[in-house]
């Protein structure tokens, strides 16, 4: 029988999630699904950390407002562990654009539609095993 290894992924509750008191709600959804929190920290990101985290987006038109928003207040960084957790958390958080994220997902249910540039979408989660390894090393050095 094939026994699958638990995976780890990096989740950020972005500054809009912290400012709107949604940290508990978002982490509760992750825990209720059966994933485990194995590291957790409240911190404010600086420009250098964000350039490394979002290296693939530096130079895009939305990067400056995204980086400004991500540094605008505290965020919560977490390492989450579980079976196929990278795919699972991406499903749980929903599509990048909160308007298109399906009801039932974190972004679909909770990302504000009254103040809604795409970058204010409450959460980040790694999108591949390579990204997860890189991002966990970056945020939890
Ligand atoms: P993801 O967070 O769903 O993985 P990415 O495409 O990796 O989405 O984009 C990273 C973040 O950059 C998004 O979560 C969002 O905050 C922001 N972003 C992406 N595309 C846009 C855009 O077109 N306008 C504004 N912000 C964007």
Backbone and ligand atoms as CSV (ligand in chain L), in Angstrom:
chain,resi,resn,atom,element,x,y,z
A,1,UNK,N,N,0.843,-1.195,0.000
A,1,UNK,CA,C,0.000,0.000,0.000
A,1,UNK,C,C,0.882,1.251,0.000
A,2,UNK,N,N,0.477,2.234,-0.785
A,2,UNK,CA,C,1.229,3.479,-0.859
A,2,UNK,C,C,0.823,4.380,0.310
A,3,UNK,N,N,1.788,4.790,1.117
A,3,UNK,CA,C,1.467,5.697,2.222
A,3,UNK,C,C,1.947,7.082,1.830
A,4,UNK,N,N,1.024,8.046,1.795
A,4,UNK,CA,C,1.433,9.382,1.347
A,4,UNK,C,C,2.066,10.156,2.501
A,5,UNK,N,N,3.079,10.922,2.172
A,5,UNK,CA,C,3.742,11.766,3.159
A,5,UNK,C,C,2.920,13.038,3.352
A,6,UNK,N,N,2.821,13.545,4.596
A,6,UNK,CA,C,2.161,14.839,4.744
A,6,UNK,C,C,2.987,15.923,4.057
A,7,UNK,N,N,2.296,16.860,3.470
A,7,UNK,CA,C,2.951,18.002,2.826
A,7,UNK,C,C,2.838,19.209,3.734
A,8,UNK,N,N,3.658,20.231,3.438
A,8,UNK,CA,C,3.513,21.512,4.116
A,8,UNK,C,C,3.329,22.624,3.087
A,9,UNK,N,N,2.616,23.668,3.501
A,9,UNK,CA,C,2.425,24.835,2.641
A,9,UNK,C,C,2.506,26.099,3.481
A,10,UNK,N,N,2.784,27.226,2.826
A,10,UNK,CA,C,2.789,28.512,3.530
A,10,UNK,C,C,1.464,29.231,3.280
A,11,UNK,N,N,0.844,29.662,4.362
A,11,UNK,CA,C,-0.377,30.477,4.274
A,11,UNK,C,C,-0.085,31.829,4.914
A,12,UNK,N,N,-0.514,32.897,4.260
A,12,UNK,CA,C,-0.498,34.231,4.867
A,12,UNK,C,C,-1.938,34.711,4.979
A,13,UNK,N,N,-2.333,35.135,6.177
A,13,UNK,CA,C,-3.567,35.924,6.292
A,13,UNK,C,C,-3.113,37.358,6.095
A,14,UNK,N,N,-3.514,37.944,4.976
A,14,UNK,CA,C,-2.992,39.245,4.548
A,14,UNK,C,C,-3.504,40.362,5.476
A,15,UNK,N,N,-2.929,41.568,5.356
A,15,UNK,CA,C,-3.317,42.653,6.269
A,15,UNK,C,C,-4.822,42.953,6.294
A,16,UNK,N,N,-5.537,42.731,5.193
A,16,UNK,CA,C,-6.993,42.963,5.241
A,16,UNK,C,C,-7.669,41.942,6.156
A,17,UNK,N,N,-7.167,40.711,6.163
A,17,UNK,CA,C,-7.736,39.683,7.038
A,17,UNK,C,C,-7.501,39.981,8.506
A,18,UNK,N,N,-6.283,40.467,8.817
A,18,UNK,CA,C,-5.978,40.822,10.212
A,18,UNK,C,C,-6.809,42.040,10.621
A,19,UNK,N,N,-6.855,43.079,9.764
A,19,UNK,CA,C,-7.582,44.308,10.096
A,19,UNK,C,C,-9.072,44.039,10.298
A,20,UNK,N,N,-9.610,43.057,9.578
A,20,UNK,CA,C,-11.050,42.758,9.685
A,20,UNK,C,C,-11.342,41.651,10.708
A,21,UNK,N,N,-10.349,41.311,11.531
A,21,UNK,CA,C,-10.547,40.302,12.600
A,21,UNK,C,C,-10.983,38.944,12.046
A,22,UNK,N,N,-10.408,38.558,10.886
A,22,UNK,CA,C,-10.801,37.293,10.266
A,22,UNK,C,C,-9.760,36.192,10.448
A,23,UNK,N,N,-8.721,36.457,11.262
A,23,UNK,CA,C,-7.668,35.441,11.432
A,23,UNK,C,C,-8.260,34.144,11.986
A,24,UNK,N,N,-9.050,34.264,13.050
A,24,UNK,CA,C,-9.640,33.073,13.670
A,24,UNK,C,C,-10.534,32.315,12.709
A,25,UNK,N,N,-11.373,33.041,11.986
A,25,UNK,CA,C,-12.303,32.416,11.024
A,25,UNK,C,C,-11.532,31.651,9.945
A,26,UNK,N,N,-10.473,32.278,9.422
A,26,UNK,CA,C,-9.722,31.636,8.330
A,26,UNK,C,C,-8.952,30.419,8.849
A,27,UNK,N,N,-8.287,30.576,9.994
A,27,UNK,CA,C,-7.545,29.426,10.549
A,27,UNK,C,C,-8.509,28.330,10.979
A,28,UNK,N,N,-9.693,28.695,11.460
A,28,UNK,CA,C,-10.684,27.684,11.866
A,28,UNK,C,C,-11.110,26.840,10.668
A,29,UNK,N,N,-11.292,27.483,9.513
A,29,UNK,CA,C,-11.665,26.712,8.313
A,29,UNK,C,C,-10.558,25.724,7.932
A,30,UNK,N,N,-9.309,26.190,8.059
A,30,UNK,CA,C,-8.168,25.328,7.725
A,30,UNK,C,C,-8.100,24.145,8.700
A,31,UNK,N,N,-8.254,24.420,9.985
A,31,UNK,CA,C,-8.197,23.346,10.983
A,31,UNK,C,C,-9.395,22.402,10.853
A,32,UNK,N,N,-10.565,22.953,10.580
A,32,UNK,CA,C,-11.770,22.116,10.489
A,32,UNK,C,C,-11.659,21.115,9.344
A,33,UNK,N,N,-10.926,21.483,8.315
A,33,UNK,CA,C,-10.729,20.580,7.175
A,33,UNK,C,C,-9.785,19.429,7.528
A,34,UNK,N,N,-9.058,19.581,8.617
A,34,UNK,CA,C,-8.172,18.502,9.062
A,34,UNK,C,C,-6.699,18.814,8.930
A,35,UNK,N,N,-6.380,20.034,8.489
A,35,UNK,CA,C,-4.973,20.424,8.383
A,35,UNK,C,C,-4.479,20.929,9.732
A,36,UNK,N,N,-3.172,20.810,9.935
A,36,UNK,CA,C,-2.582,21.204,11.213
A,36,UNK,C,C,-1.719,22.450,11.044
A,37,UNK,N,N,-1.804,23.339,12.035
A,37,UNK,CA,C,-0.927,24.508,12.079
A,37,UNK,C,C,0.359,24.059,12.761
A,38,UNK,N,N,1.506,24.157,12.056
A,38,UNK,CA,C,2.759,23.719,12.663
A,38,UNK,C,C,3.710,24.885,12.956
A,39,UNK,N,N,3.404,26.064,12.440
A,39,UNK,CA,C,4.132,27.287,12.806
A,39,UNK,C,C,3.192,28.459,12.560
A,40,UNK,N,N,3.325,29.492,13.391
A,40,UNK,CA,C,2.383,30.618,13.311
A,40,UNK,C,C,3.059,31.866,13.850
A,41,UNK,N,N,2.939,32.982,13.103
A,41,UNK,CA,C,3.579,34.219,13.558
A,41,UNK,C,C,2.828,35.437,13.028
A,42,UNK,N,N,2.644,36.422,13.908
A,42,UNK,CA,C,2.112,37.725,13.499
A,42,UNK,C,C,3.308,38.629,13.236
A,43,UNK,N,N,3.375,39.226,12.063
A,43,UNK,CA,C,4.506,40.110,11.768
A,43,UNK,C,C,4.114,41.113,10.687
A,44,UNK,N,N,4.944,42.148,10.554
A,44,UNK,CA,C,4.741,43.114,9.473
A,44,UNK,C,C,5.877,42.928,8.470
A,45,UNK,N,N,5.523,42.690,7.217
A,45,UNK,CA,C,6.525,42.400,6.193
A,45,UNK,C,C,7.162,43.692,5.692
A,46,UNK,N,N,8.462,43.635,5.374
A,46,UNK,CA,C,9.101,44.811,4.775
A,46,UNK,C,C,9.271,44.592,3.262
A,47,UNK,N,N,9.713,45.662,2.580
A,47,UNK,CA,C,9.781,45.640,1.116
A,47,UNK,C,C,10.686,44.521,0.598
A,48,UNK,N,N,11.788,44.279,1.312
A,48,UNK,CA,C,12.753,43.274,0.839
A,48,UNK,C,C,12.156,41.862,0.904
A,49,UNK,N,N,11.495,41.543,2.011
A,49,UNK,CA,C,10.862,40.228,2.149
A,49,UNK,C,C,9.791,40.043,1.065
A,50,UNK,N,N,9.011,41.105,0.819
A,50,UNK,CA,C,7.931,40.988,-0.169
A,50,UNK,C,C,8.483,40.823,-1.579
A,51,UNK,N,N,9.609,41.478,-1.881
A,51,UNK,CA,C,10.219,41.301,-3.211
A,51,UNK,C,C,10.675,39.862,-3.419
A,52,UNK,N,N,11.150,39.249,-2.353
A,52,UNK,CA,C,11.555,37.844,-2.476
A,52,UNK,C,C,10.327,36.942,-2.575
A,53,UNK,N,N,9.340,37.212,-1.736
A,53,UNK,CA,C,8.133,36.375,-1.724
A,53,UNK,C,C,7.418,36.438,-3.077
A,54,UNK,N,N,7.274,37.662,-3.611
A,54,UNK,CA,C,6.538,37.861,-4.863
A,54,UNK,C,C,7.501,38.074,-6.033
A,55,UNK,N,N,8.643,37.394,-6.025
A,55,UNK,CA,C,9.669,37.608,-7.061
A,55,UNK,C,C,9.095,37.528,-8.474
A,56,UNK,N,N,8.152,36.604,-8.698
A,56,UNK,CA,C,7.604,36.432,-10.055
A,56,UNK,C,C,6.735,37.615,-10.490
A,57,UNK,N,N,6.304,38.451,-9.521
A,57,UNK,CA,C,5.411,39.563,-9.860
A,57,UNK,C,C,6.105,40.933,-9.863
A,58,UNK,N,N,7.372,40.994,-9.373
A,58,UNK,CA,C,8.077,42.283,-9.339
A,58,UNK,C,C,8.145,42.833,-10.767
A,59,UNK,N,N,7.762,44.106,-10.934
A,59,UNK,CA,C,7.786,44.716,-12.267
A,59,UNK,C,C,6.441,44.713,-12.961
A,60,UNK,N,N,5.494,43.885,-12.486
A,60,UNK,CA,C,4.150,43.903,-13.097
A,60,UNK,C,C,3.402,45.149,-12.627
A,61,UNK,N,N,2.407,45.588,-13.407
A,61,UNK,CA,C,1.706,46.836,-13.048
A,61,UNK,C,C,1.079,46.785,-11.657
A,62,UNK,N,N,0.637,45.626,-11.205
A,62,UNK,CA,C,-0.025,45.564,-9.905
A,62,UNK,C,C,0.946,45.368,-8.754
A,63,UNK,N,N,2.270,45.260,-9.057
A,63,UNK,CA,C,3.186,44.937,-7.954
A,63,UNK,C,C,3.268,46.049,-6.901
A,64,UNK,N,N,3.402,47.313,-7.339
A,64,UNK,CA,C,3.577,48.411,-6.362
A,64,UNK,C,C,2.383,48.497,-5.403
A,65,UNK,N,N,1.130,48.545,-5.900
A,65,UNK,CA,C,0.008,48.563,-4.948
A,65,UNK,C,C,-0.077,47.295,-4.104
A,66,UNK,N,N,0.286,46.156,-4.678
A,66,UNK,CA,C,0.269,44.903,-3.909
A,66,UNK,C,C,1.281,44.975,-2.764
A,67,UNK,N,N,2.515,45.396,-3.065
A,67,UNK,CA,C,3.559,45.456,-2.040
A,67,UNK,C,C,3.207,46.485,-0.969
A,68,UNK,N,N,2.648,47.626,-1.392
A,68,UNK,CA,C,2.243,48.652,-0.415
A,68,UNK,C,C,1.177,48.093,0.531
A,69,UNK,N,N,0.206,47.407,-0.042
A,69,UNK,CA,C,-0.857,46.802,0.771
A,69,UNK,C,C,-0.295,45.741,1.711
A,70,UNK,N,N,0.582,44.884,1.204
A,70,UNK,CA,C,1.096,43.777,2.027
A,70,UNK,C,C,1.957,44.273,3.194
A,71,UNK,N,N,2.529,45.494,3.038
A,71,UNK,CA,C,3.355,46.065,4.112
A,71,UNK,C,C,2.568,47.041,4.976
A,72,UNK,N,N,1.270,47.184,4.711
A,72,UNK,CA,C,0.476,48.243,5.359
A,72,UNK,C,C,0.093,47.940,6.800
A,73,UNK,N,N,0.289,46.722,7.240
A,73,UNK,CA,C,-0.064,46.366,8.609
A,73,UNK,C,C,0.344,44.934,8.878
A,74,UNK,N,N,0.097,44.465,10.083
A,74,UNK,CA,C,0.507,43.104,10.403
A,74,UNK,C,C,-0.247,42.058,9.576
A,75,UNK,N,N,0.446,40.972,9.327
A,75,UNK,CA,C,-0.172,39.809,8.683
A,75,UNK,C,C,0.174,38.586,9.527
A,76,UNK,N,N,-0.496,37.490,9.248
A,76,UNK,CA,C,-0.212,36.247,9.962
A,76,UNK,C,C,0.390,35.265,8.972
A,77,UNK,N,N,1.577,34.773,9.300
A,77,UNK,CA,C,2.230,33.744,8.487
A,77,UNK,C,C,2.082,32.411,9.199
A,78,UNK,N,N,1.753,31.372,8.435
A,78,UNK,CA,C,1.567,30.051,9.044
A,78,UNK,C,C,2.106,28.973,8.121
A,79,UNK,N,N,2.661,27.935,8.730
A,79,UNK,CA,C,2.979,26.716,7.996
A,79,UNK,C,C,1.879,25.709,8.337
A,80,UNK,N,N,1.258,25.186,7.297
A,80,UNK,CA,C,0.126,24.281,7.453
A,80,UNK,C,C,0.515,22.921,6.870
A,81,UNK,N,N,0.149,21.869,7.577
A,81,UNK,CA,C,0.574,20.521,7.182
A,81,UNK,C,C,-0.630,19.610,6.984
A,82,UNK,N,N,-0.514,18.712,6.016
A,82,UNK,CA,C,-1.563,17.717,5.838
A,82,UNK,C,C,-1.446,17.010,4.495
A,83,UNK,N,N,-2.308,16.035,4.289
A,83,UNK,CA,C,-2.346,15.252,3.049
A,83,UNK,C,C,-2.771,16.152,1.882
A,84,UNK,N,N,-1.937,16.260,0.876
A,84,UNK,CA,C,-2.196,17.092,-0.327
A,84,UNK,C,C,-2.617,18.510,0.052
A,85,UNK,N,N,-1.925,19.040,1.086
A,85,UNK,CA,C,-2.355,20.333,1.641
A,85,UNK,C,C,-2.171,21.488,0.655
A,86,UNK,N,N,-1.192,21.401,-0.240
A,86,UNK,CA,C,-0.954,22.525,-1.162
A,86,UNK,C,C,-2.174,22.714,-2.066
A,87,UNK,N,N,-2.609,21.622,-2.699
A,87,UNK,CA,C,-3.829,21.688,-3.523
A,87,UNK,C,C,-5.052,22.001,-2.676
A,88,UNK,N,N,-5.108,21.361,-1.506
A,88,UNK,CA,C,-6.295,21.485,-0.663
A,88,UNK,C,C,-6.538,22.916,-0.202
A,89,UNK,N,N,-5.466,23.585,0.199
A,89,UNK,CA,C,-5.640,24.974,0.674
A,89,UNK,C,C,-5.971,25.898,-0.490
A,90,UNK,N,N,-5.406,25.635,-1.663
A,90,UNK,CA,C,-5.762,26.465,-2.828
A,90,UNK,C,C,-7.261,26.335,-3.128
A,91,UNK,N,N,-7.793,25.123,-2.997
A,91,UNK,CA,C,-9.237,24.934,-3.193
A,91,UNK,C,C,-10.021,25.679,-2.115
A,92,UNK,N,N,-9.554,25.542,-0.878
A,92,UNK,CA,C,-10.257,26.142,0.256
A,92,UNK,C,C,-10.280,27.681,0.172
A,93,UNK,N,N,-9.208,28.297,-0.354
A,93,UNK,CA,C,-9.194,29.771,-0.383
A,93,UNK,C,C,-9.919,30.329,-1.605
A,94,UNK,N,N,-10.001,29.584,-2.693
A,94,UNK,CA,C,-10.745,30.053,-3.865
A,94,UNK,C,C,-9.916,30.869,-4.833
A,95,UNK,N,N,-10.549,31.303,-5.905
A,95,UNK,CA,C,-9.864,32.011,-6.996
A,95,UNK,C,C,-9.254,33.325,-6.519
A,96,UNK,N,N,-8.183,33.737,-7.198
A,96,UNK,CA,C,-7.447,34.955,-6.840
A,96,UNK,C,C,-8.363,36.183,-6.783
A,97,UNK,N,N,-9.218,36.319,-7.787
A,97,UNK,CA,C,-10.123,37.482,-7.860
A,97,UNK,C,C,-11.350,37.210,-6.982
A,98,UNK,N,N,-11.528,37.982,-5.909
A,98,UNK,CA,C,-12.636,37.705,-4.977
A,98,UNK,C,C,-14.009,37.706,-5.639
A,99,UNK,N,N,-14.159,38.452,-6.733
A,99,UNK,CA,C,-15.457,38.476,-7.421
A,99,UNK,C,C,-15.746,37.142,-8.102
A,100,UNK,N,N,-14.689,36.435,-8.480
A,100,UNK,CA,C,-14.854,35.163,-9.184
A,100,UNK,C,C,-14.737,33.960,-8.253
A,101,UNK,N,N,-14.256,34.183,-7.026
A,101,UNK,CA,C,-14.086,33.066,-6.080
A,101,UNK,C,C,-15.463,32.523,-5.691
A,102,UNK,N,N,-15.589,31.213,-5.707
A,102,UNK,CA,C,-16.899,30.598,-5.476
A,102,UNK,C,C,-17.337,30.721,-4.023
A,103,UNK,N,N,-18.647,30.886,-3.802
A,103,UNK,CA,C,-19.163,30.810,-2.443
A,103,UNK,C,C,-18.732,29.485,-1.812
A,104,UNK,N,N,-18.415,29.529,-0.539
A,104,UNK,CA,C,-17.884,28.337,0.144
A,104,UNK,C,C,-16.388,28.446,0.343
A,105,UNK,N,N,-15.727,29.214,-0.521
A,105,UNK,CA,C,-14.287,29.428,-0.345
A,105,UNK,C,C,-14.067,30.644,0.558
A,106,UNK,N,N,-12.862,30.739,1.127
A,106,UNK,CA,C,-12.541,31.880,1.998
A,106,UNK,C,C,-12.729,33.193,1.247
A,107,UNK,N,N,-12.131,33.282,0.056
A,107,UNK,CA,C,-12.246,34.535,-0.696
A,107,UNK,C,C,-13.674,34.747,-1.189
A,108,UNK,N,N,-14.347,33.691,-1.607
A,108,UNK,CA,C,-15.719,33.807,-2.103
A,108,UNK,C,C,-16.679,34.260,-1.014
A,109,UNK,N,N,-16.472,33.780,0.195
A,109,UNK,CA,C,-17.386,34.125,1.289
A,109,UNK,C,C,-17.017,35.427,1.978
A,110,UNK,N,N,-15.718,35.719,2.095
A,110,UNK,CA,C,-15.287,36.742,3.049
A,110,UNK,C,C,-14.561,37.943,2.461
A,111,UNK,N,N,-13.950,37.822,1.279
A,111,UNK,CA,C,-13.216,38.975,0.736
A,111,UNK,C,C,-14.215,40.079,0.405
A,112,UNK,N,N,-13.911,41.285,0.853
A,112,UNK,CA,C,-14.881,42.376,0.775
A,112,UNK,C,C,-15.185,42.781,-0.660
A,113,UNK,N,N,-16.467,42.904,-0.972
A,113,UNK,CA,C,-16.883,43.381,-2.292
A,113,UNK,C,C,-17.131,44.879,-2.289
A,114,UNK,N,N,-17.001,45.523,-1.122
A,114,UNK,CA,C,-17.241,46.967,-1.085
A,114,UNK,C,C,-15.950,47.751,-1.302
A,115,UNK,N,N,-14.820,47.108,-1.099
A,115,UNK,CA,C,-13.520,47.773,-1.214
A,115,UNK,C,C,-12.620,46.741,-1.857
A,116,UNK,N,N,-12.728,46.584,-3.181
A,116,UNK,CA,C,-12.327,45.319,-3.747
A,116,UNK,C,C,-11.291,45.326,-4.858
A,117,UNK,N,N,-10.132,45.985,-4.708
A,117,UNK,CA,C,-9.089,45.673,-5.675
A,117,UNK,C,C,-8.660,44.216,-5.482
A,118,UNK,N,N,-8.209,43.581,-6.569
A,118,UNK,CA,C,-7.908,42.143,-6.517
A,118,UNK,C,C,-6.885,41.820,-5.437
A,119,UNK,N,N,-5.957,42.781,-5.145
A,119,UNK,CA,C,-4.922,42.409,-4.176
A,119,UNK,C,C,-5.471,42.231,-2.762
A,120,UNK,N,N,-6.624,42.801,-2.439
A,120,UNK,CA,C,-7.200,42.616,-1.090
A,120,UNK,C,C,-8.035,41.347,-1.059
A,121,UNK,N,N,-7.359,40.213,-1.152
A,121,UNK,CA,C,-8.094,38.948,-1.238
A,121,UNK,C,C,-7.820,38.034,-0.040
A,122,UNK,N,N,-7.463,38.617,1.076
A,122,UNK,CA,C,-7.425,37.979,2.405
A,122,UNK,C,C,-6.310,36.978,2.671
A,123,UNK,N,N,-5.965,36.164,1.673
A,123,UNK,CA,C,-5.032,35.069,1.943
A,123,UNK,C,C,-4.053,34.846,0.804
A,124,UNK,N,N,-2.913,34.338,1.167
A,124,UNK,CA,C,-1.962,33.774,0.204
A,124,UNK,C,C,-1.760,32.311,0.575
A,125,UNK,N,N,-1.604,31.459,-0.429
A,125,UNK,CA,C,-1.180,30.076,-0.172
A,125,UNK,C,C,-0.274,29.630,-1.301
A,126,UNK,N,N,0.773,28.902,-0.972
A,126,UNK,CA,C,1.733,28.426,-1.973
A,126,UNK,C,C,0.996,27.620,-3.049
A,127,UNK,N,N,1.493,27.733,-4.306
A,127,UNK,CA,C,0.775,27.066,-5.394
A,127,UNK,C,C,1.475,25.834,-5.964
A,128,UNK,N,N,2.605,25.424,-5.376
A,128,UNK,CA,C,3.303,24.219,-5.856
A,128,UNK,C,C,4.256,23.760,-4.758
A,129,UNK,N,N,4.728,22.522,-4.816
A,129,UNK,CA,C,5.703,22.056,-3.812
A,129,UNK,C,C,6.966,22.912,-3.808
A,130,UNK,N,N,7.408,23.346,-4.996
A,130,UNK,CA,C,8.624,24.172,-5.073
A,130,UNK,C,C,8.381,25.521,-4.399
A,131,UNK,N,N,7.222,26.119,-4.680
A,131,UNK,CA,C,6.901,27.413,-4.062
A,131,UNK,C,C,6.772,27.250,-2.550
A,132,UNK,N,N,6.151,26.172,-2.107
A,132,UNK,CA,C,5.968,25.955,-0.665
A,132,UNK,C,C,7.318,25.862,0.035
A,133,UNK,N,N,8.239,25.102,-0.518
A,133,UNK,CA,C,9.566,24.937,0.109
A,133,UNK,C,C,10.286,26.289,0.162
A,134,UNK,N,N,10.225,27.025,-0.943
A,134,UNK,CA,C,10.901,28.327,-1.010
A,134,UNK,C,C,10.275,29.319,-0.024
A,135,UNK,N,N,8.963,29.365,0.018
A,135,UNK,CA,C,8.265,30.357,0.856
A,135,UNK,C,C,8.382,30.022,2.343
A,136,UNK,N,N,8.332,28.748,2.702
A,136,UNK,CA,C,8.488,28.376,4.120
A,136,UNK,C,C,9.893,28.754,4.589
A,137,UNK,N,N,10.890,28.507,3.751
A,137,UNK,CA,C,12.272,28.867,4.119
A,137,UNK,C,C,12.425,30.377,4.270
A,138,UNK,N,N,11.692,31.118,3.450
A,138,UNK,CA,C,11.781,32.580,3.471
A,138,UNK,C,C,11.120,33.173,4.727
A,139,UNK,N,N,9.923,32.703,5.059
A,139,UNK,CA,C,9.163,33.294,6.170
A,139,UNK,C,C,9.544,32.712,7.525
A,140,UNK,N,N,10.035,31.469,7.534
A,140,UNK,CA,C,10.400,30.834,8.802
A,140,UNK,C,C,11.855,30.365,8.719
A,141,UNK,N,N,12.739,31.323,8.469
A,141,UNK,CA,C,14.163,30.982,8.291
A,141,UNK,C,C,14.734,30.421,9.588
L,1,LIG,P1,P,-2.631,33.882,-5.847
L,1,LIG,O1,O,-2.438,34.743,-4.609
L,1,LIG,O2,O,-4.062,33.436,-5.978
L,1,LIG,O3,O,-1.625,32.776,-5.958
L,1,LIG,P2,P,-1.101,35.330,-7.901
L,1,LIG,O4,O,-1.435,35.348,-9.356
L,1,LIG,O5,O,0.130,34.591,-7.460
L,1,LIG,O6,O,-2.407,34.840,-7.124
L,1,LIG,O7,O,-0.967,36.852,-7.453
L,1,LIG,C1,C,-0.433,37.172,-6.196
L,1,LIG,C2,C,-1.275,38.244,-5.576
L,1,LIG,O8,O,-1.136,39.426,-6.348
L,1,LIG,C3,C,-2.779,37.954,-5.554
L,1,LIG,O9,O,-3.198,37.188,-4.449
L,1,LIG,C4,C,-3.341,39.341,-5.497
L,1,LIG,O10,O,-3.242,39.826,-4.135
L,1,LIG,C5,C,-2.373,40.132,-6.358
L,1,LIG,N1,N,-2.827,40.216,-7.758
L,1,LIG,C6,C,-2.746,39.278,-8.713
L,1,LIG,N2,N,-3.246,39.716,-9.882
L,1,LIG,C7,C,-3.640,40.992,-9.653
L,1,LIG,C8,C,-4.229,41.996,-10.484
L,1,LIG,O11,O,-4.493,41.801,-11.663
L,1,LIG,N3,N,-4.503,43.189,-9.873
L,1,LIG,C9,C,-4.227,43.438,-8.557
L,1,LIG,N4,N,-3.656,42.512,-7.743
L,1,LIG,C10,C,-3.384,41.315,-8.286
